[in-house]
Amino acid sequence: MSETSPQTTPYGTLPPASPLAPRKPVSLPRLHDMRTRGEKITMLTAYDATFAAVADAAGVDCLLVGDSLGMVCQGLSSTVGVTLDTMRYHTESVVRGLQRVQGTTWVIADLPFGSYHESRELALRSASVLMQAGAHMVKLEGGGWTTETVRFLVERGIPVCAHLGLTPQTVHALGGYRVQGRGDAASERLRTEALALQDAGAAMLVLEMVPATLSAQLTHELTRCATIGIGAGKGTAGQVLVMHDMLGINLGKNPKFVRNFMTGQDSVRAAMAAFVAAVKDGSFPDDSLHAW
């Protein structure tokens, strides 16, 4: 008889099955209900099966298969070099991990640079690749010209998360990693773009490095679109961090808006659970420390 029982798996991988999920699957109606009730939405990035399963067990509401993988997994200097095929691979990996543990987390996948810029039809083809890989929603960056692309995708049954403020795919055009939306003209432009994206059907909107006051105002106005902040203050409907940053294992200095949740914890799951608890109870982010 083999010394390895059918219930064990080599190489520290995921167990073959888990008990029935303690929570119902996260869905768009549930996310909208959370936003309406004022319950903060939690989101972390994930790029592989194991960390996705751990995040689900920690109670994270949404997982973003972000093109940030180019920097934290591939060692690139920006997200611009990430390809659609790479995004498909990592999306499939995350989804398999969740399936193995009967996970309930909502999965969002980034449309990488160049995969939606040429036309709405190209965006549809690219989004279809990620949806077929198991994503529940796709995310794209920018406002203005993206509005009709969002509408085109939503009308064809693809949920969309938009992204305004600092948009890493265009960091060179923005002049670096700078706070966006400062000043009357810039804040009004961002507000106009956000409202247009909501009207086009975007169900979520990441606000990155946007002044806290402006983010809170937008959150109040966007009644049909849940704002998710990263360096945008505590007034958004939810918060997202890059997993490696919040675990304190990135390759450089943490941005101002990051808190190391591994501090005082004895496991990755505990650190992720601490993130969930801090976002839900409003203790993270602290606008005096993590916002502008």
KEKE-3310 file (N, C-alpha, C; in steps of 0.2 Angstrom, whole numbers, plus 5000, padded with zeros to 4 digits):
npx = (5004:5002:5012:5007:4992:4976:4971:4981:4993:5006:5021:5016:5004:4986:4973:4962:4949:4937:4927:4910:4907:4907:4900:4889:4892:4901:4893:4888:4875:4876:4888:4883:4873:4881:4888:4877:4872:4883:4893:4910:4919:4931:4947:4960:4975:4979:4988:4990:4986:4987:4988:4976:4967:4970:4967:4953:4949:4952:4942:4942:4933:4934:4945:4958:4965:4979:4987:4998:5006:5016:5026:5028:5029:5035:5046:5046:5048:5037:5019:5017:5022:5015:5006:4991:4990:4998:4990:4979:4984:4987:4975:4967:4974:4972:4958:4957:4962:4953:4942:4946:4945:4932:4929:4922:4924:4924:4930:4941:4949:4963:4963:4976:4989:4987:4977:4964:4964:4964:4951:4933:4929:4941:4943:4932:4936:4947:4942:4934:4943:4948:4936:4933:4943:4939:4937:4925:4923:4930:4944:4948:4958:4957:4948:4935:4939:4937:4924:4914:4919:4917:4903:4900:4905:4898:4885:4885:4886:4897:4903:4911:4924:4930:4944:4952:4961:4978:4984:4992:4996:4998:5008:5019:5015:5008:5018:5024:5022:5011:5000:4983:4970:4970:4967:4955:4951:4957:4950:4937:4937:4940:4929:4919:4922:4921:4907:4902:4907:4900:4887:4889:4889:4898:4901:4910:4923:4940:4949:4964:4977:4970:4964:4958:4946:4940:4938:4929:4918:4915:4911:4899:4892:4891:4880:4877:4888:4902:4915:4932:4946:4963:4975:4967:4960:4948:4935:4929:4920:4926:4942:4957:4973:4989:4994:5007:5013:5005:5009:5022:5032:5037:5048:5054:5052:5038:5023:5015:5002:5001:4999:5008:5002:5007:5013:5014:5007:5005:5004:5001:4987:4981:4986:4979:4966:4967:4968:4955:4947:4951:4948:4934:4930:4934:4946:4957:4960:4970:4967:4976:4988:4988:4983:4980)
npy = (4994:5011:5024:5036:5043:5045:5057:5066:5078:5081:5092:5103:5108:5112:5105:5091:5094:5104:5108:5112:5129:5142:5154:5163:5163:5177:5190:5201:5207:5205:5213:5225:5227:5227:5239:5248:5246:5250:5242:5239:5234:5221:5219:5210:5208:5193:5180:5166:5149:5144:5156:5162:5153:5154:5168:5168:5159:5168:5177:5187:5198:5200:5196:5202:5198:5205:5216:5220:5209:5209:5216:5212:5198:5195:5204:5215:5233:5240:5239:5238:5229:5217:5203:5198:5184:5180:5185:5178:5165:5167:5170:5158:5150:5156:5154:5140:5137:5142:5135:5122:5123:5126:5139:5156:5169:5184:5186:5196:5202:5209:5219:5219:5231:5237:5228:5232:5244:5247:5245:5243:5230:5223:5224:5217:5204:5202:5203:5192:5181:5182:5180:5167:5161:5160:5172:5183:5196:5210:5222:5238:5252:5270:5285:5294:5290:5277:5275:5271:5259:5252:5252:5244:5232:5229:5229:5217:5207:5207:5210:5225:5233:5249:5260:5274:5289:5287:5278:5264:5258:5269:5277:5283:5293:5301:5306:5299:5291:5298:5308:5310:5321:5333:5350:5361:5359:5347:5338:5340:5335:5322:5318:5320:5310:5298:5298:5296:5284:5276:5278:5271:5258:5253:5243:5243:5254:5257:5268:5276:5283:5296:5311:5311:5318:5320:5307:5303:5311:5307:5294:5295:5301:5291:5280:5268:5262:5254:5261:5258:5260:5264:5271:5281:5286:5283:5285:5278:5264:5252:5244:5240:5231:5228:5211:5207:5219:5221:5211:5214:5210:5215:5221:5233:5249:5252:5259:5275:5272:5260:5247:5236:5221:5209:5211:5207:5195:5177:5170:5170:5169:5174:5187:5192:5191:5200:5212:5211:5213:5226:5234:5232:5237:5250:5255:5254:5262:5274:5290:5300:5294:5286:5292:5306)
npz = (5000:4996:5004:5005:5008:5000:5003:5005:4997:4987:4988:4995:4990:4987:4997:4992:4993:5001:5016:5015:5008:5020:5017:5006:4988:4982:4972:4959:4963:4977:4980:4976:4986:4997:4996:4996:5009:5016:5020:5020:5006:5002:4994:4987:4977:4968:4961:4959:4963:4976:4985:4982:4987:5000:5003:5000:5011:5021:5021:5011:5000:4986:4973:4964:4949:4945:4933:4939:4942:4933:4939:4952:4951:4939:4938:4931:4926:4925:4922:4909:4900:4902:4895:4886:4886:4897:4907:4905:4909:4923:4928:4926:4935:4947:4948:4947:4960:4968:4965:4969:4983:4985:4984:4987:4982:4973:4956:4948:4933:4926:4910:4900:4895:4879:4875:4873:4868:4854:4848:4851:4848:4848:4862:4867:4862:4869:4882:4882:4882:4895:4903:4899:4905:4918:4925:4933:4930:4921:4921:4916:4912:4914:4908:4898:4883:4885:4889:4880:4876:4888:4889:4878:4881:4893:4888:4881:4891:4899:4915:4921:4929:4931:4931:4938:4941:4946:4934:4930:4918:4910:4915:4911:4903:4912:4919:4930:4946:4953:4963:4957:4951:4958:4962:4954:4940:4937:4946:4943:4930:4932:4940:4930:4921:4929:4932:4919:4916:4926:4920:4909:4913:4921:4935:4946:4952:4953:4962:4962:4971:4973:4979:4996:5000:4987:4983:4992:4989:4976:4979:4986:4976:4966:4965:4959:4957:4964:4973:4974:4984:4983:4990:4991:5002:5016:5013:5002:4994:4996:4998:4991:4990:4984:4986:4989:4994:5005:5013:5016:5008:4996:4982:4984:4992:5002:4996:5002:5005:5010:5022:5032:5035:5040:5051:5068:5066:5063:5052:5034:5031:5043:5042:5030:5035:5045:5037:5031:5042:5047:5036:5036:5048:5047:5052:5044:5028:5037:5036:5039:5038:5026:5015:5004)
capx = (5000:5006:5013:5003:4985:4972:4969:4987:4995:5013:5023:5012:4998:4980:4969:4958:4942:4936:4920:4905:4908:4903:4897:4887:4897:4900:4890:4886:4870:4878:4892:4879:4870:4886:4889:4871:4872:4888:4898:4916:4921:4938:4949:4967:4977:4981:4991:4991:4980:4987:4987:4969:4963:4971:4963:4946:4948:4953:4936:4942:4927:4936:4952:4960:4971:4981:4993:5004:5010:5022:5031:5029:5030:5040:5051:5046:5048:5030:5014:5016:5025:5011:5003:4985:4991:5000:4984:4974:4987:4986:4967:4966:4978:4968:4951:4957:4963:4946:4937:4948:4942:4925:4929:4916:4927:4923:4937:4942:4955:4965:4964:4983:4990:4986:4972:4958:4965:4963:4944:4929:4929:4947:4942:4928:4939:4952:4938:4931:4948:4949:4930:4933:4948:4936:4935:4918:4923:4936:4945:4952:4960:4956:4941:4934:4938:4935:4917:4910:4921:4914:4896:4900:4906:4892:4879:4886:4885:4903:4904:4917:4927:4934:4950:4953:4966:4984:4983:4999:4998:4999:5012:5024:5011:5006:5024:5027:5017:5009:4993:4979:4964:4972:4965:4948:4950:4958:4945:4931:4938:4939:4922:4915:4924:4918:4900:4901:4908:4894:4881:4890:4887:4903:4899:4915:4928:4945:4951:4970:4980:4966:4963:4953:4940:4937:4936:4923:4913:4913:4908:4893:4888:4891:4876:4876:4895:4906:4922:4937:4951:4970:4978:4962:4956:4944:4928:4927:4915:4930:4949:4962:4980:4993:4995:5014:5014:5002:5012:5028:5037:5039:5055:5056:5049:5031:5020:5013:4995:5001:5001:5011:4997:5010:5016:5010:5003:5009:5003:4998:4980:4980:4987:4974:4960:4968:4966:4948:4944:4953:4944:4927:4928:4935:4952:4961:4965:4970:4968:4981:4994:4988:4980:4982)
capy = (5000:5017:5027:5042:5042:5048:5064:5070:5080:5083:5099:5108:5111:5113:5099:5089:5096:5108:5108:5117:5136:5146:5160:5162:5166:5184:5191:5208:5210:5206:5218:5231:5227:5229:5246:5251:5245:5253:5237:5240:5228:5220:5216:5209:5205:5186:5178:5159:5145:5144:5162:5163:5149:5157:5174:5166:5157:5174:5181:5193:5198:5200:5195:5205:5196:5212:5216:5221:5203:5210:5219:5208:5191:5194:5208:5221:5239:5243:5234:5239:5223:5211:5201:5194:5177:5180:5187:5172:5160:5168:5170:5151:5148:5158:5151:5133:5137:5144:5129:5117:5124:5128:5147:5160:5176:5187:5186:5202:5201:5215:5219:5222:5236:5236:5223:5235:5251:5248:5245:5240:5223:5220:5224:5211:5198:5201:5201:5185:5176:5181:5177:5160:5158:5160:5178:5186:5203:5212:5229:5242:5258:5276:5287:5297:5286:5270:5275:5267:5252:5249:5251:5239:5226:5228:5227:5210:5203:5206:5215:5229:5237:5254:5262:5281:5292:5285:5272:5262:5257:5275:5280:5287:5299:5304:5309:5296:5289:5305:5309:5313:5324:5339:5356:5361:5357:5340:5335:5340:5330:5315:5317:5319:5303:5293:5298:5293:5276:5273:5278:5266:5252:5250:5241:5245:5259:5258:5275:5275:5289:5301:5314:5307:5321:5319:5300:5302:5314:5302:5288:5298:5302:5285:5276:5262:5259:5254:5263:5254:5264:5262:5277:5286:5287:5278:5286:5274:5259:5247:5245:5235:5232:5222:5206:5207:5225:5221:5206:5216:5206:5218:5222:5240:5253:5252:5266:5278:5270:5253:5245:5229:5217:5203:5213:5204:5189:5171:5167:5174:5169:5179:5194:5194:5191:5206:5217:5211:5216:5233:5238:5232:5241:5257:5257:5255:5266:5280:5296:5304:5291:5282:5296:5313)
capz = (5000:4996:5011:5004:5008:4995:5006:5005:4991:4987:4987:4999:4987:4990:4998:4986:4994:5008:5018:5011:5010:5025:5015:4999:4983:4981:4966:4958:4967:4984:4980:4976:4992:5002:4995:4998:5017:5019:5022:5016:5001:5003:4988:4986:4971:4968:4955:4959:4966:4983:4988:4980:4991:5007:5003:5001:5018:5026:5020:5006:4996:4979:4971:4957:4945:4942:4929:4944:4942:4929:4943:4958:4949:4933:4939:4926:4929:4925:4920:4901:4896:4903:4889:4887:4887:4904:4911:4905:4913:4930:4930:4926:4941:4953:4948:4949:4967:4972:4964:4973:4990:4985:4986:4985:4981:4966:4953:4943:4929:4922:4903:4900:4890:4872:4873:4872:4865:4847:4846:4856:4846:4851:4869:4868:4861:4875:4888:4882:4884:4903:4906:4898:4910:4924:4928:4934:4929:4919:4923:4912:4915:4910:4907:4892:4877:4887:4891:4875:4877:4894:4887:4873:4885:4898:4884:4879:4897:4903:4920:4920:4934:4928:4935:4937:4945:4944:4930:4929:4911:4906:4920:4907:4900:4918:4922:4936:4951:4956:4965:4952:4953:4963:4958:4952:4934:4937:4950:4939:4924:4935:4942:4924:4919:4934:4931:4913:4917:4929:4916:4904:4916:4926:4942:4951:4950:4957:4962:4964:4972:4972:4986:5000:4999:4981:4983:4996:4986:4971:4982:4987:4969:4962:4969:4956:4955:4970:4972:4978:4984:4984:4991:4990:5008:5019:5011:4997:4996:4998:4998:4988:4990:4981:4991:4991:4998:5012:5017:5017:5004:4989:4981:4986:4998:5002:4995:5008:5006:5011:5029:5032:5039:5043:5058:5073:5063:5063:5045:5028:5032:5048:5039:5026:5039:5048:5032:5030:5048:5047:5031:5038:5054:5046:5055:5038:5029:5041:5031:5042:5036:5020:5010:5002)
cpx = (5004:5006:5009:4996:4982:4971:4975:4989:5002:5015:5019:5006:4992:4977:4964:4951:4942:4929:4916:4907:4904:4899:4895:4892:4895:4898:4889:4881:4872:4883:4888:4875:4875:4887:4883:4870:4878:4894:4904:4917:4929:4941:4957:4969:4979:4983:4992:4986:4981:4985:4979:4965:4964:4967:4956:4945:4948:4947:4936:4936:4929:4943:4953:4966:4974:4987:4999:5008:5016:5028:5033:5031:5035:5046:5052:5046:5041:5025:5013:5018:5021:5007:4996:4986:4994:4994:4979:4977:4986:4979:4965:4968:4974:4961:4952:4958:4957:4941:4939:4946:4935:4924:4923:4918:4925:4929:4936:4948:4956:4965:4971:4983:4990:4981:4965:4958:4963:4955:4940:4929:4935:4946:4937:4931:4944:4948:4936:4937:4949:4942:4930:4938:4945:4934:4928:4918:4930:4937:4949:4953:4958:4949:4941:4933:4936:4928:4913:4912:4918:4906:4895:4901:4900:4886:4879:4888:4892:4903:4911:4918:4931:4940:4952:4959:4973:4982:4989:5001:5000:5004:5017:5021:5009:5012:5027:5021:5015:5001:4989:4972:4964:4970:4958:4947:4951:4953:4939:4931:4937:4932:4918:4916:4921:4910:4898:4902:4903:4888:4882:4889:4893:4900:4903:4920:4934:4948:4958:4974:4976:4965:4957:4946:4936:4934:4929:4917:4910:4909:4901:4888:4887:4887:4875:4883:4899:4913:4926:4943:4958:4974:4973:4957:4951:4936:4925:4923:4919:4937:4952:4969:4983:4995:5002:5016:5011:5005:5020:5034:5038:5046:5058:5052:5042:5028:5017:5006:4995:5003:5003:5007:5001:5013:5011:5006:5007:5008:5000:4990:4978:4981:4982:4967:4961:4966:4959:4945:4945:4949:4937:4925:4931:4942:4958:4957:4964:4971:4974:4988:4994:4985:4983:4976)
cpy = (5006:5021:5034:5041:5046:5056:5068:5072:5082:5090:5104:5111:5110:5106:5098:5092:5100:5107:5113:5124:5139:5152:5159:5165:5174:5186:5199:5211:5210:5211:5225:5232:5229:5236:5250:5251:5248:5248:5238:5233:5228:5217:5216:5207:5197:5184:5170:5155:5145:5150:5164:5160:5152:5163:5173:5164:5163:5178:5187:5192:5197:5199:5198:5202:5202:5211:5218:5215:5204:5213:5215:5200:5190:5199:5214:5228:5243:5237:5234:5232:5216:5209:5198:5187:5176:5181:5181:5166:5161:5168:5163:5148:5150:5155:5144:5133:5138:5138:5123:5117:5126:5136:5151:5167:5178:5188:5192:5201:5207:5214:5222:5227:5234:5231:5225:5242:5252:5249:5242:5232:5220:5219:5218:5204:5196:5199:5194:5180:5176:5179:5170:5157:5158:5166:5180:5193:5205:5220:5232:5249:5264:5278:5291:5292:5279:5269:5270:5260:5248:5247:5245:5232:5224:5225:5219:5205:5202:5212:5218:5233:5242:5256:5269:5283:5290:5278:5270:5261:5263:5280:5285:5294:5303:5308:5305:5294:5294:5304:5312:5316:5330:5345:5355:5358:5349:5336:5335:5335:5323:5313:5316:5312:5298:5293:5295:5286:5273:5273:5273:5259:5249:5249:5243:5250:5259:5265:5275:5282:5295:5305:5312:5311:5320:5312:5299:5305:5310:5296:5290:5299:5296:5280:5269:5259:5260:5256:5259:5258:5261:5268:5283:5288:5282:5279:5282:5268:5253:5249:5239:5237:5226:5217:5206:5213:5224:5215:5208:5213:5208:5219:5229:5243:5253:5259:5268:5275:5263:5252:5237:5225:5211:5205:5211:5198:5184:5168:5172:5175:5174:5186:5196:5195:5198:5212:5217:5215:5223:5237:5238:5236:5248:5259:5257:5257:5271:5286:5300:5301:5288:5286:5303:5318)
cpz = (5000:5003:5010:5003:5002:4997:5006:4998:4992:4986:4990:4995:4990:4991:4992:4987:5001:5010:5014:5013:5015:5023:5008:4994:4982:4973:4965:4962:4974:4985:4980:4983:4998:5002:4997:5006:5020:5022:5017:5012:5002:4997:4989:4980:4973:4961:4954:4963:4973:4987:4987:4986:4999:5008:5004:5008:5023:5025:5015:5001:4988:4978:4964:4955:4941:4938:4933:4944:4938:4933:4949:4956:4943:4933:4934:4929:4929:4922:4912:4898:4898:4897:4891:4889:4894:4909:4911:4910:4921:4932:4930:4933:4947:4953:4950:4957:4971:4971:4968:4981:4990:4987:4983:4983:4973:4963:4947:4939:4925:4914:4903:4894:4883:4870:4872:4869:4858:4845:4851:4854:4849:4859:4871:4867:4867:4881:4888:4884:4892:4906:4905:4902:4917:4928:4928:4931:4926:4921:4918:4914:4910:4909:4900:4886:4879:4889:4886:4875:4883:4892:4882:4876:4889:4894:4882:4885:4900:4908:4920:4927:4930:4933:4933:4942:4942:4940:4927:4922:4907:4911:4917:4905:4906:4921:4929:4940:4955:4958:4959:4955:4958:4958:4955:4945:4933:4940:4946:4933:4927:4937:4935:4921:4923:4933:4924:4913:4920:4924:4910:4906:4920:4933:4947:4948:4955:4956:4965:4965:4970:4979:4990:5000:4993:4980:4986:4993:4980:4973:4983:4981:4965:4965:4965:4954:4962:4969:4977:4978:4985:4984:4990:4996:5010:5017:5005:4999:4998:4997:4994:4989:4986:4986:4993:4995:5005:5016:5018:5013:4997:4988:4982:4992:4997:5000:5002:5010:5009:5019:5028:5037:5042:5050:5063:5072:5063:5056:5040:5029:5037:5046:5035:5030:5043:5044:5032:5036:5049:5042:5033:5043:5053:5049:5049:5032:5034:5037:5033:5040:5029:5014:5009:5003)
residu = (MET:SER:GLU:THR:SER:PRO:GLN:THR:THR:PRO:TYR:GLY:THR:LEU:PRO:PRO:ALA:SER:PRO:LEU:ALA:PRO:ARG:LYS:PRO:VAL:SER:LEU:PRO:ARG:LEU:HIS:ASP:MET:ARG:THR:ARG:GLY:GLU:LYS:ILE:THR:MET:LEU:THR:ALA:TYR:ASP:ALA:THR:PHE:ALA:ALA:VAL:ALA:ASP:ALA:ALA:GLY:VAL:ASP:CYS:LEU:LEU:VAL:GLY:ASP:SER:LEU:GLY:MET:VAL:CYS:GLN:GLY:LEU:SER:SER:THR:VAL:GLY:VAL:THR:LEU:ASP:THR:MET:ARG:TYR:HIS:THR:GLU:SER:VAL:VAL:ARG:GLY:LEU:GLN:ARG:VAL:GLN:GLY:THR:THR:TRP:VAL:ILE:ALA:ASP:LEU:PRO:PHE:GLY:SER:TYR:HIS:GLU:SER:ARG:GLU:LEU:ALA:LEU:ARG:SER:ALA:SER:VAL:LEU:MET:GLN:ALA:GLY:ALA:HIS:MET:VAL:LYS:LEU:GLU:GLY:GLY:GLY:TRP:THR:THR:GLU:THR:VAL:ARG:PHE:LEU:VAL:GLU:ARG:GLY:ILE:PRO:VAL:CYS:ALA:HIS:LEU:GLY:LEU:THR:PRO:GLN:THR:VAL:HIS:ALA:LEU:GLY:GLY:TYR:ARG:VAL:GLN:GLY:ARG:GLY:ASP:ALA:ALA:SER:GLU:ARG:LEU:ARG:THR:GLU:ALA:LEU:ALA:LEU:GLN:ASP:ALA:GLY:ALA:ALA:MET:LEU:VAL:LEU:GLU:MET:VAL:PRO:ALA:THR:LEU:SER:ALA:GLN:LEU:THR:HIS:GLU:LEU:THR:ARG:CYS:ALA:THR:ILE:GLY:ILE:GLY:ALA:GLY:LYS:GLY:THR:ALA:GLY:GLN:VAL:LEU:VAL:MET:HIS:ASP:MET:LEU:GLY:ILE:ASN:LEU:GLY:LYS:ASN:PRO:LYS:PHE:VAL:ARG:ASN:PHE:MET:THR:GLY:GLN:ASP:SER:VAL:ARG:ALA:ALA:MET:ALA:ALA:PHE:VAL:ALA:ALA:VAL:LYS:ASP:GLY:SER:PHE:PRO:ASP:ASP:SER:LEU:HIS:ALA:TRP)
# end
